[in-house]
Amino acid sequence: MITLDEHSDGQEIELSKGQELEVVLPSNPTTGFKWLLEASAEPALAAQGDSYAAPRTASSGHAGTHKWRFRAEKAGRGTISLALRRPWETKGTADRTFRVEVHVPQG
């Protein structure tokens, strides 16, 4: 499994068919902002789900982590795109974005 974090923003990666990818970003839903998946690199990748883990500290207001898992399904190119925004806001109003170009070669 390949794991990407906020420092991977803007990169291009190559995955073999069947290989898994995890994107891990800091998240603090108590602020009203949430990471939203805008593009999942389909059909080259298939989203396998996402989860949020709260911080280990007992006090509120600290960032946890939001994780997304993907699996390379077929040859092709695609983009994983995430936006940090309030759920009721429209596209183009993101506080932060995360974007990775993905390539799954033939064979």
SVG drawing of the C-alpha trace seen along z (x, -y; Angstrom):
<svg xmlns="http://www.w3.org/2000/svg" viewBox="-26 -30 31 37">
<polyline fill="none" stroke="black" stroke-width="0.4" points="0.0,0.0 1.2,-3.5 0.3,-6.2 0.0,-9.9 -0.3,-12.9 -0.7,-16.6 2.9,-16.9 1.9,-14.7 -0.4,-17.4 0.2,-18.1 2.2,-14.9 1.8,-12.3 2.0,-8.7 2.0,-5.4 0.2,-2.3 0.2,1.3 -3.1,3.0 -4.4,4.3 -2.2,2.0 -3.8,0.0 -3.4,-3.7 -4.3,-5.5 -4.7,-9.3 -4.3,-10.6 -5.1,-14.3 -5.5,-16.2 -9.1,-17.0 -11.0,-18.8 -14.7,-18.5 -15.4,-20.6 -14.5,-23.7 -17.4,-22.9 -15.0,-22.1 -14.9,-18.6 -12.8,-17.0 -15.0,-16.1 -14.0,-13.7 -14.6,-15.5 -12.9,-13.0 -11.7,-9.5 -9.7,-8.7 -12.4,-6.4 -12.3,-4.2 -8.6,-3.6 -9.1,-3.5 -12.0,-2.3 -12.8,-4.0 -12.7,-1.5 -14.0,-3.8 -13.0,-6.5 -12.8,-6.9 -12.1,-9.6 -10.0,-9.0 -10.3,-11.4 -7.1,-12.7 -5.8,-10.6 -6.0,-13.6 -9.1,-13.9 -9.6,-17.6 -11.7,-18.8 -10.6,-21.1 -7.5,-19.1 -7.2,-17.7 -7.6,-14.0 -7.1,-12.3 -9.4,-11.5 -8.3,-8.5 -9.5,-7.4 -8.5,-4.1 -8.4,-3.3 -7.5,-0.3 -6.0,-0.3 -8.6,1.5 -7.6,1.0 -5.2,-0.8 -5.7,-4.5 -5.2,-7.9 -7.3,-9.8 -7.3,-12.5 -8.0,-12.2 -9.3,-15.5 -10.4,-16.5 -11.6,-19.9 -11.8,-21.1 -15.0,-23.1 -18.2,-23.3 -20.6,-20.8 -23.2,-23.4 -20.7,-25.5 -20.5,-25.1 -17.5,-24.0 -14.9,-26.7 -15.2,-27.9 -12.7,-25.4 -10.5,-26.5 -7.9,-24.0 -7.6,-21.4 -5.6,-18.2 -5.0,-16.8 -3.0,-13.9 -2.7,-12.6 -2.7,-8.8 -1.5,-6.5 -2.1,-2.8 -0.1,-1.4 -1.1,1.5 0.0,5.0"/>
</svg>
